[in-house]
């Protein structure tokens, strides 16, 4: 997947991204942010980032009953401008 680092989505507009997760991708909690040339730092400082959760693989610990019964709470803290 190549990212177009010069693509802009204007305010009030949206775009849907679809990602194909490889079957050998280990499960985990990852984060995303934009890579638009010249704006990445500003965007991260403005809070334009989030979580990406990978589950459902053969290595996924959520199949363990004690973990499967647990409640997930995701909290991302950030410093903004």
Secondary structure, DSSP 4 states (H G I P E B T S, - for coil): ----TT----TT----------TTPPPEEEEEE---TTTHHHHHHTT-EEEEEE--STT-GGGSHHHHTSPP---------
